[in-house]
Amino acid sequence: MKLKHIIPYSSRLTFFLLFILSISCAQTKSDHNSNAVDDHKIGNLATDTATFAAGCFWCVEEQFKQLNGVTAVISGYTGGHVRNPTYRHVTTGRTGHAEACNIIYNPAEISYDELLAAFFVAHDPTQLNRQGADVGTQYRSAIFYHNDEQKKLADFYIKQLDDEEAYDEKIVTEVSPYDKFYVAEDYHQDYYVNNMNEPYCQMVIKPKLEKFRKVFKEKLKQE
């Protein structure tokens, strides 16, 4: 990942994400009539899982675990054509699967909008089929939506970010319907916590985690 993608857009991107978050919330409220209010509440209860791919799932898992309202993050594989893939299979890049995370959250404490904002800070969505030195379709940027509302919000964010040139390049994030999710092997779960002193954790995950925590300092779980 180039330094220009780590430093210059950080404050601009964060400010804009907060801005469109307020627009999105206001737009959602204005679109609802009296009969739609209950539908919105039902929808909130149903959309308690967000599924994101943003490079190595070790990074994504640890970043989203930090957020208040996120109750669990499960690393796995999705978006491909091979049944019951293993990590060894996925790393070949020939299964079609992406390393992804199911993010289980309490919508009363954190919204899908806020999780999308975190997604766009957690990685560089302008890199096609890679994140930094991790290269291959298994590391692609992707949002796997669980319902029409999630798709609508994902498309909205991408359009607004591109229109405002929040990044130096166009966003290449894939927006696809959620399908079968295969939970990754046990040793991939809580990987950073269990392997904190490994070189990849120190050189890649830790810096990304520190940046993420700085941006979302008001949304972090109490330690």
SVG drawing of the C-alpha trace seen along z (x, -y; Angstrom):
<svg xmlns="http://www.w3.org/2000/svg" viewBox="-49 -16 57 45">
<polyline fill="none" stroke="black" stroke-width="0.4" points="0.0,0.0 1.4,-3.4 2.0,-6.0 -0.4,-8.4 -3.2,-5.9 -2.3,-5.8 -1.8,-9.5 -3.2,-12.2 -6.8,-11.0 -7.3,-10.0 -8.9,-13.1 -10.7,-14.0 -12.2,-10.5 -13.2,-10.4 -14.9,-13.8 -16.8,-12.8 -17.9,-9.5 -19.3,-11.2 -21.0,-13.7 -22.7,-11.1 -23.6,-9.1 -25.7,-12.0 -27.2,-12.3 -28.0,-8.6 -29.7,-8.6 -31.7,-11.7 -32.7,-10.3 -33.8,-7.0 -36.1,-8.9 -37.5,-11.1 -38.3,-8.1 -40.4,-6.4 -44.2,-7.0 -46.2,-6.0 -46.7,-2.4 -43.0,-2.0 -41.8,-2.7 -42.5,0.8 -40.9,2.3 -37.7,0.3 -37.7,1.7 -38.2,5.2 -35.5,4.7 -33.1,3.5 -33.7,6.7 -33.1,8.8 -29.9,7.1 -27.7,8.1 -25.0,9.5 -22.7,7.6 -20.3,9.5 -17.2,7.7 -14.1,8.7 -11.2,6.2 -8.0,8.1 -6.6,10.5 -9.3,11.5 -6.9,11.5 -6.8,7.7 -10.5,7.2 -11.4,9.4 -9.3,7.5 -10.4,4.1 -14.1,4.7 -13.8,6.5 -12.9,3.1 -16.2,1.5 -18.9,1.1 -22.0,3.0 -20.1,5.7 -20.7,8.9 -18.6,11.3 -16.5,11.5 -16.1,14.8 -13.5,15.3 -14.3,17.4 -14.7,17.7 -17.5,16.7 -18.3,15.5 -16.8,18.5 -17.8,21.7 -16.0,24.4 -17.8,26.2 -16.1,26.5 -12.9,24.8 -9.8,24.9 -7.4,22.0 -4.9,23.9 -7.5,24.0 -8.5,20.3 -4.9,19.0 -4.5,20.5 -7.0,17.8 -8.8,20.4 -11.8,21.0 -13.5,17.7 -13.8,17.2 -12.7,14.1 -11.3,14.0 -14.2,12.4 -15.7,11.8 -19.2,12.2 -19.7,9.3 -22.4,9.9 -23.7,6.7 -26.4,5.2 -28.3,2.7 -29.4,0.8 -25.7,-0.1 -24.2,-0.3 -25.8,-0.8 -25.0,0.8 -24.2,-2.7 -21.5,-2.9 -20.1,0.5 -19.9,-0.6 -18.0,-3.7 -15.6,-1.5 -15.3,0.8 -14.1,-2.1 -11.5,-3.1 -10.4,0.4 -8.8,0.9 -8.1,-0.7 -11.2,0.1 -9.5,-1.2 -7.0,1.6 -8.2,4.4 -7.8,7.9 -5.2,7.0 -4.4,5.2 -0.8,4.1 1.4,7.1 -1.5,9.6 -2.4,10.2 -5.1,12.3 -8.9,12.4 -9.1,13.9 -8.1,10.5 -10.6,8.4 -12.7,5.7 -16.3,6.8 -19.6,6.2 -21.9,9.2 -25.3,7.8 -28.0,9.7 -31.0,7.8 -32.0,4.9 -31.5,2.3 -27.8,3.3 -27.3,3.2 -28.9,-0.2 -26.7,-1.6 -23.5,0.0 -24.3,-1.4 -25.0,-4.8 -21.7,-5.0 -19.7,-4.0 -21.4,-6.5 -21.0,-9.3 -17.3,-8.6 -16.6,-8.4 -18.5,-11.5 -16.7,-13.5 -13.3,-11.9 -12.6,-10.8 -9.9,-8.6 -7.4,-9.3 -8.8,-6.4 -12.2,-5.0 -13.6,-2.4 -13.5,1.2 -15.5,2.8 -17.7,5.7 -21.3,5.5 -22.8,9.0 -25.6,11.0 -24.6,13.0 -24.6,16.7 -22.9,19.6 -20.3,18.6 -17.7,21.2 -16.2,20.7 -12.4,20.7 -10.2,23.1 -10.0,22.6 -6.5,21.2 -7.7,18.2 -10.2,17.1 -8.8,14.4 -5.6,14.7 -4.0,11.4 -4.7,12.0 -3.2,15.4 -0.2,14.5 0.5,11.0 4.3,11.3 4.4,12.8 6.0,10.5 2.8,10.2 0.9,9.1 3.5,6.5 4.2,5.2 0.8,5.3 -2.1,5.8 -0.8,3.6 -0.3,0.4 -3.8,0.8 -5.3,1.5 -3.8,-1.6 -5.0,-3.8 -8.5,-2.3 -8.7,-2.8 -7.7,-6.4 -10.4,-7.1 -13.1,-5.4 -12.0,-6.3 -15.5,-7.4 -17.0,-4.0 -14.5,-1.7 -15.5,0.8 -14.5,-0.1 -11.3,1.6"/>
</svg>
